[in-house]
Amino acid sequence: MNSVAKDEQRGDARLMSDAGDRQLAAWEIASIVSSVLIAEWIAASVAGGSRLVVAIPITLALAFMIVSHRLRHETLRDLGFRFDNFLQAVLLLLLPMVLVAVVCLVLGRWFGGQTNFQAWHAGTPIIGQLALGFGWGLAQQYVLQGFINRRAQLVLGKGWLSVLLVAAVFSALHLPNVWLVVATFTGGVIWAVVYQRAPNLFVLAVSHSLMTWVIVSTLPPSALHHLRIGLKYFG
Amino acid sequence: MDTRSKSKLGHLLIAKSMAEALLIAAVSVGFYFVTTNPYLRGVLDYADNQTVAGWAVDEGQPAARIEVQLYIDGIFVGDQAAAEFRPDLRAAKRAEDDWHGFVFRIPPIPPGEHEARVYATHVSGAGARRTMQLIGKPLRFRIGGSDKGGAPR
């Protein structure tokens, strides 16, 4: 057995759970989801866009996740901050990403939108747009996969149930933007499946950045509602 | 995961939930105070086929004149500053001067029973928001027939 396989086994062992552990893991998922919902539905809108108020639930969630990793003896490598399975994750993601990109191009044409690969952050070079997207994607994928997916595996085990839970959580956090909900559910399923097979957050962040760029560039802004979510969607 | 770690995690989850509940409570109360005026006092005294009258005072800023808006059957009719002569308010120690009344002239409206509501407007968020607070209670009045003035419901 090679070192990568042994390491996978050790990581999987940390995902074994008893009934009490499963309940705790479910509560952990609910707690992080509630923090994000508070930030996007209550703090961001009711507090008049005050960054300090938005930062409170996000900081609480981040601090909680770090302590939870420590208490569960999870290493950065377990979470997916690693390079040894980089190629494996890339190969797993390649086909679904190409398919999604083609679907977006077709949908964009169908909606009558014009493909514009400078539309995401107008005025910023494409490489800058992708770099910004990578940072934001890494943060989202860490929460979604490094935390929620791992806890979902504790609750429901590895496989489709936990994958669907992760995708459902990810899409619910993008309500009430219907098209974004559909897109994030699709992305959530793909990324959760790949993470369970090859946990690599860097590859997922690159994929997240590229897919967001493709979606924003191909689908008309009126359909995506400028990627607005939460109460800001209505503003 | 050992029992002690589980216990720590449970306590942490409870603490986080409490902190978030306090945050939501603070944001909600703050939002209420920003978007409404807790010092607003006022009464809708009278409504008939010609006029709707009452008074409104901001006890937090007694010298200020409050902007009021009249709605009949839910439709905007007009707005004005509550700055009509009402010496009874100062006599009753509700205001520091005599100029906090309002009188709206009723425009031509179809015969039948109608409802008048007067709202005070409140600006917040550096003008980004404008909210309305009902003054007193809505009054019902009749156009045509006996043309009786309304009394609070």
Interface residues (C-beta under 8 A of the other chain):
Chain A: S17 G20 D21 L24 W27 E28 S31 S34 S35 I38 I42 A43 V46 A47 G48 V53 I56 P57 L60 A61 F64 V67 S68 L71 R72 H73
Chain B: M1 S5 K6 K8 L9 G10 L12 L13 K16 S17 A19 E20 L23 I24 V27 S28 G30 F31 V34 G125 A128
